[in-house]
Amino acid sequence: MASLAANNDPREIVNESPMTVRMWIVVAIMVLLNANDGFDVLSSAFAAPGISAEWGIPRSELGIMLGAELVGMGFGSVLLGGLADRIGRKPSIILCLIVGGIGMFLASQAGGVWDLTVYRFITGIGIGGMLASINAVTAECSNKKDRGLAMALMVIGYPLGAVLGGLVAAELLQVYTWRSMFVFGGIITVVCVPLVLLLVPESPAYYLATRREGARDKINKSLRFLGLRTIDGMPPEVRKEDQPKITDILAKPALRKVTLLLGFGYMFHTFTFYYILKFAPQIVADYGYDPSQAATVLVWANIGGTVGGFIFGFFMKKWDIKGPTIIMLLLAAIAVAAFGIAKDSLWGWRMATFCTGFLTNAAIVGYYAAYARGFPAYARATGTGFVLGIGRLGAAGSPVIAGLLFTALGNDQLLPVSIIMALGSVAAAVMFFVLPLKDGDKEFMDNIPAGEAP
């Protein structure tokens, strides 16, 4: 009976089958969607000089606008992330693309900074919900052997989009106004909709978890789409009284521990991560470099993030998730604390941001892989969205805290400020160390009484 159940479990079929071309195509689409998000998030930063020049606004107002999408991402992660566990991953992705695209096009027509702030918040909602959905799709449409690499590729889409966005921005802004950043981002977002409709199936794990009418036929349709064998029966159904609930991420003690450790650990790490991402250009400019030269360090930070995330995927394939992620978190803390050690040359700054981007983003890959493993399929998008929402608190608070520290200690006190900001990754490493990282689907199935197979 156990062997029969395993043969008819679509999760095991996906886990144990070699990666097909169609499975890699799904992963590639998830990389593209994350790259689109990476551009959309930083489009306001690329547009900021033109916005400031046209409207003559102070940095305080500009800073609020630049942080609006991060706040929106927090709301989107929680609100729309959970939607993917209710209506499906694919419909949720389409909805997030529509919300994000509307926000981008509205931003291109903004008449003032406060209008633009609202539109960037709307864009952030779409981006936040998207991150939870694509994380679930990548995990559920890749096999066990290559899942770590697939997750790494998905995560590095974000900095890759930022790098390519920077190159596109440099060309567009030579010809058009700052509004072209949002028009371009909106067009790419719209183009992604038919790609998802045509090339991305609903995941078999979602259909199994929800078990709605016609579930087996829908599972087989997804399996055929992925180029995998189909099932002729269904695994044993969970008794009605034992049916899982999405609120289990906080109601069940084991899942609550995973949720809180991942959520607050990610929050502490993003506190460190966004210090470099948001403040590096300003820090370099304060050391006497031209603003255009200082802006290049942000490109190198994202190049480092892309390379680090890609290489870290192979680390996880060989040594699993936990150990390599803890090492990356601790090394990231050291790199951030030592930021500015090579401040005597522009290339020194670039290599410093490359190293911090490499290490901090590698650790983020570890976190996304932990989300995929730690949460069972029925609550995977909800759990991921919830912890990402908590994490955005660190992202939004990082530039604020760093600014207050520089104001209190002085702009020339880079070392003490950097050491304080680096402590976030140290705290994250401690929380990752005590994290009970188990297979969420297996843990759920092993700890419930099963009814009769249909």
C-alpha positions in Angstrom: 0.0 0.0 0.0 2.9 2.4 0.9 4.6 1.6 -2.4 1.3 2.1 -4.3 0.7 5.5 -2.6 4.3 6.6 -3.4 3.8 5.6 -7.1 0.7 7.7 -7.2 2.1 10.7 -5.3 2.8 13.5 -7.9 5.3 15.1 -5.4 7.4 12.0 -5.4 7.2 11.7 -9.2 8.5 15.3 -9.5 11.1 14.7 -6.7 12.6 11.5 -8.2 12.3 12.2 -12.0 15.2 13.7 -13.9 14.7 17.4 -14.8 12.9 17.6 -18.2 13.3 20.5 -20.7 9.8 21.7 -19.7 10.7 21.7 -16.0 13.7 23.9 -16.8 11.6 26.2 -19.0 9.3 26.7 -15.9 12.4 27.6 -13.8 13.6 29.9 -16.5 10.2 31.8 -16.5 10.5 32.1 -12.7 14.0 33.6 -13.2 12.6 36.1 -15.7 9.7 37.1 -13.4 12.2 37.7 -10.5 14.5 39.7 -12.9 11.5 41.8 -13.8 10.8 42.4 -10.1 14.5 43.3 -9.6 14.2 46.0 -12.3 10.8 47.2 -11.1 12.2 47.7 -7.5 15.2 49.7 -8.6 13.5 51.6 -11.4 12.7 54.4 -8.9 16.3 54.6 -7.9 17.3 54.9 -11.6 14.6 57.6 -12.0 15.4 59.5 -8.8 17.9 62.1 -10.2 15.4 63.1 -13.0 12.5 63.2 -10.5 14.5 65.4 -8.1 15.5 67.7 -10.9 12.1 68.1 -12.4 10.1 68.6 -9.2 12.9 70.1 -7.0 12.0 67.9 -4.0 14.2 67.5 -0.9 15.9 64.2 -0.1 13.5 63.6 2.8 10.5 63.3 0.4 12.6 61.5 -2.2 13.6 58.9 0.5 9.9 58.2 1.4 9.1 57.6 -2.3 12.1 55.3 -2.7 11.0 53.2 0.3 7.3 53.0 -0.8 7.7 49.9 -2.9 9.5 48.1 0.0 6.6 48.8 2.3 4.2 47.7 -0.5 6.2 44.5 -0.9 5.7 43.7 2.8 1.9 44.0 2.4 1.9 42.1 -0.9 3.9 39.3 0.5 1.4 38.7 3.3 -1.9 39.6 1.4 -1.2 38.1 -2.0 1.3 35.5 -1.0 -1.5 33.6 0.9 -3.7 33.9 -2.1 -1.5 31.5 -4.0 -2.5 28.7 -1.6 -6.2 29.5 -2.1 -6.6 30.1 -5.8 -3.4 28.5 -7.2 0.1 29.6 -8.0 -0.5 30.5 -11.7 -3.6 32.7 -11.1 -1.8 34.5 -8.3 1.2 35.2 -10.5 -1.1 36.6 -13.3 -2.8 38.8 -10.7 0.5 40.1 -9.3 1.7 40.9 -12.8 -1.5 42.9 -13.5 -1.2 44.8 -10.2 2.5 45.5 -10.7 2.0 46.5 -14.3 -0.8 48.9 -13.4 1.5 50.5 -10.7 4.3 50.9 -13.2 2.2 52.6 -15.9 0.5 54.9 -13.3 4.0 55.9 -12.0 5.0 57.0 -15.5 2.0 59.4 -15.4 2.5 60.8 -11.9 2.0 64.5 -11.4 3.8 64.8 -8.1 5.9 63.0 -5.5 3.0 61.9 -3.4 1.1 60.5 -6.4 4.3 58.7 -7.3 4.7 57.3 -3.8 1.2 55.8 -3.9 1.8 54.2 -7.3 5.2 52.8 -6.1 3.4 51.3 -3.1 0.9 49.6 -5.5 3.8 48.3 -7.6 5.4 46.9 -4.4 2.2 45.0 -3.5 2.4 43.1 -6.9 6.1 42.4 -6.4 5.7 41.1 -2.9 2.9 38.7 -3.8 4.9 37.5 -6.8 8.0 36.5 -4.8 5.9 34.1 -2.7 4.3 32.5 -5.7 7.4 32.0 -7.9 9.2 30.6 -4.9 6.5 27.9 -4.6 6.4 27.2 -8.3 10.2 26.8 -8.5 10.2 24.4 -5.6 7.2 22.3 -6.8 8.3 22.0 -10.4 11.9 20.9 -9.8 13.2 17.6 -8.6 14.9 16.9 -5.3 18.3 16.6 -6.7 18.4 19.9 -8.6 15.9 21.9 -6.4 18.7 23.8 -4.7 20.2 24.9 -8.0 16.8 25.8 -9.4 16.1 27.9 -6.3 19.4 29.6 -6.6 18.8 30.5 -10.3 15.4 31.9 -9.4 16.8 34.1 -6.6 19.7 35.5 -8.7 17.1 36.7 -11.2 16.5 39.6 -8.9 20.1 41.1 -8.9 20.4 40.1 -12.6 17.4 42.2 -13.4 18.9 45.1 -11.5 22.2 44.8 -13.5 20.4 44.6 -16.8 18.1 47.4 -15.7 21.0 49.6 -15.0 22.3 49.1 -18.5 18.9 49.8 -20.0 18.4 52.8 -17.8 21.7 54.3 -19.0 20.5 54.1 -22.6 16.9 55.2 -22.1 17.8 58.2 -19.9 20.1 59.6 -22.6 17.1 59.9 -24.9 14.0 60.0 -22.7 12.9 61.4 -19.3 12.8 59.5 -16.0 9.2 58.4 -16.9 10.7 56.0 -19.5 11.9 53.8 -16.6 8.4 53.0 -15.5 7.0 52.7 -19.1 9.7 50.2 -19.9 9.1 48.2 -16.7 5.4 48.2 -17.4 5.9 46.9 -20.9 8.1 44.0 -19.7 5.6 43.2 -17.0 2.8 43.0 -19.6 4.9 40.8 -21.8 5.4 38.3 -19.0 1.6 37.6 -18.8 1.3 35.5 -22.0 4.6 33.7 -21.2 3.1 32.5 -17.9 -0.2 31.6 -19.5 1.5 29.5 -22.2 4.6 28.0 -20.5 3.8 27.6 -16.8 1.4 24.9 -15.5 -0.3 24.9 -12.1 1.9 22.8 -9.9 0.8 19.2 -9.2 1.6 19.6 -5.5 -1.0 22.4 -5.3 -3.8 20.2 -6.9 -2.9 17.4 -4.5 -2.9 19.7 -1.5 -6.3 21.2 -2.2 -7.9 18.0 -3.6 -10.8 19.8 -5.3 -13.1 18.2 -7.8 -11.3 16.6 -10.7 -7.9 16.8 -8.9 -6.4 13.7 -10.4 -7.2 14.8 -14.0 -5.7 18.2 -13.2 -2.6 16.6 -11.6 -2.1 14.4 -14.7 -2.5 17.4 -17.0 0.3 19.2 -15.1 2.5 16.2 -15.1 2.1 15.7 -18.8 2.9 19.5 -19.3 6.1 18.9 -17.4 7.0 15.9 -19.4 6.5 13.4 -16.5 4.5 10.2 -16.1 1.0 10.4 -14.9 -0.8 8.7 -12.0 -3.7 6.2 -12.0 -4.8 6.8 -8.5 -4.5 9.3 -5.6 -2.4 9.0 -2.4 -4.6 8.3 0.8 -6.8 11.3 1.7 -6.4 13.0 5.0 -9.4 12.6 7.4 -11.6 15.7 7.3 -10.9 16.5 11.0 -7.1 16.4 10.2 -7.4 18.5 7.0 -4.6 21.1 7.1 -5.4 24.9 7.4 -3.3 27.7 6.0 -3.3 29.2 9.5 -1.2 26.2 10.6 2.0 28.3 10.0 1.2 30.0 13.3 -1.2 27.5 15.0 0.8 24.3 14.8 3.8 24.5 17.2 6.3 22.9 14.8 5.3 25.1 11.9 5.1 28.2 14.2 8.8 27.7 15.2 9.9 27.4 11.6 7.8 30.4 10.6 9.1 32.7 13.3 12.7 31.7 13.0 12.7 32.1 9.2 10.7 35.3 9.4 12.7 37.2 12.0 16.0 35.7 10.8 15.3 37.0 7.3 14.3 40.3 8.7 17.7 40.7 10.5 19.6 39.7 7.4 17.7 42.1 5.1 18.6 44.8 7.7 22.2 44.2 6.8 21.6 43.5 3.1 19.8 46.7 2.3 22.3 48.8 4.2 24.8 48.3 1.3 22.1 48.2 -1.4 20.6 51.6 -0.4 23.6 53.5 1.1 26.6 52.4 -0.9 26.4 55.0 -3.6 25.9 57.8 -1.1 28.8 56.6 1.1 31.1 56.4 -2.0 30.1 59.9 -3.1 30.8 61.3 0.4 34.4 60.1 0.0 34.8 62.5 -2.9 33.8 60.5 -6.0 31.6 61.8 -8.7 27.9 60.7 -8.3 28.0 58.9 -11.6 31.1 57.0 -10.5 29.5 56.3 -7.1 26.4 54.8 -8.8 28.5 52.1 -10.5 29.1 50.4 -7.1 25.4 49.5 -7.0 25.9 47.6 -10.3 28.8 45.7 -8.9 26.8 44.8 -5.8 24.2 43.2 -8.0 26.8 41.5 -10.2 28.3 40.0 -7.0 24.8 39.0 -5.9 24.2 37.2 -9.2 27.5 35.4 -9.1 27.1 34.5 -5.4 23.6 33.2 -5.8 24.6 31.0 -8.8 27.6 29.5 -7.1 25.8 29.0 -3.9 23.3 26.8 -5.7 26.0 24.2 -6.3 27.1 24.5 -2.6 23.6 23.5 -1.6 23.5 20.7 -4.1 26.7 19.2 -2.4 26.3 20.2 1.2 22.6 20.9 1.6 21.1 24.1 2.9 21.8 24.7 6.6 25.6 24.7 7.0 26.5 26.7 3.8 23.8 29.3 4.6 25.2 29.9 8.2 28.7 30.3 6.8 27.5 32.8 4.2 25.7 34.8 6.8 28.7 35.1 9.0 31.0 35.9 6.1 28.5 38.5 4.9 28.6 40.1 8.4 32.4 40.3 8.2 32.3 41.8 4.7 29.8 44.5 5.6 31.6 45.4 8.8 34.8 45.8 6.8 33.0 47.8 4.1 35.3 50.8 3.1 38.6 49.1 4.0 39.7 49.7 0.3 38.3 53.2 0.1 41.4 54.7 -1.6 40.3 53.8 -5.1 37.0 53.4 -7.0 37.8 49.9 -7.9 38.4 49.2 -4.2 34.8 50.3 -3.5 33.5 48.3 -6.4 35.2 45.1 -5.2 33.9 45.7 -1.7 30.3 46.0 -2.9 30.9 43.0 -5.2 32.0 40.9 -2.2 29.2 42.1 0.1 26.6 41.4 -2.7 28.1 38.0 -3.3 27.9 36.9 0.3 24.6 38.5 1.3 22.7 37.3 -1.7 24.1 33.8 -1.4 22.6 33.7 2.1 19.3 34.9 0.7 19.3 31.9 -1.7 19.7 29.7 1.4 16.6 31.4 2.9 14.5 30.8 -0.1 15.5 27.2 -0.3 14.6 26.9 3.4 11.1 28.3 2.7 10.6 25.7 0.0 11.6 22.9 2.3 10.2 24.0 5.6 6.6 24.7 4.6 4.3 21.9 3.3 2.7 22.5 -0.1 -0.8 23.5 1.3 0.8 26.5 3.1 4.0 27.0 1.1 3.0 30.3 -0.5 1.3 31.6 2.7 4.3 30.7 4.8 6.7 32.2 2.3 4.6 35.4 2.0 4.4 35.7 5.7 8.1 35.4 6.4 8.9 37.7 3.4 6.5 40.3 4.9 8.3 40.2 8.2 11.6 40.4 6.3 10.5 43.6 4.6 10.5 45.3 8.1 14.3 44.9 8.0 14.5 46.1 4.5 12.4 49.2 5.1 14.1 50.0 8.4 17.7 49.5 7.3 18.2 52.8 5.5 16.4 54.7 8.2 18.5 53.2 11.0 21.7 53.7 9.0 20.8 57.3 8.3 20.1 57.9 12.0 23.5 56.3 13.0 25.4 58.5 10.5 23.6 61.5 11.8 24.4 60.7 15.4 28.0 59.5 14.9 29.0 61.5 11.9 29.3 60.8 8.2 33.0 59.9 8.6 32.2 57.1 11.1 31.9 54.4 8.5 33.5 51.6 10.5 31.3 51.7 13.6 28.1 52.2 11.6 29.0 49.3 9.3 29.8 47.0 12.3 26.4 47.8 13.9 24.6 47.2 10.6 26.5 43.9 10.1 25.1 42.5 13.4 21.8 41.8 11.6 23.4 38.9 9.7 25.1 37.6 12.8 21.6 37.4 14.5 20.3 35.7 11.4 23.0 33.1 11.6 22.2 32.3 15.2 18.5 31.9 14.3 19.3 29.7 11.3 21.5 27.5 13.5 18.5 26.6 15.8 16.1 26.3 12.9 14.6 22.8 12.8 14.9 22.4 9.0 12.9 19.4 7.9 10.9 18.4 4.8 7.5 20.2 5.4 5.5 17.8 3.2 7.0 14.7 4.7 6.7 16.0 8.2 3.0 16.7 7.6 2.2 13.3 6.1 4.2 11.4 8.8 2.3 13.0 11.6 -1.4 12.6 10.7 -3.7 9.6 10.6 -4.8 8.8 7.1 -8.2 7.7 5.8 -8.9 5.3 3.0 -7.5 5.9 -0.4 -10.2 7.0 -2.8 
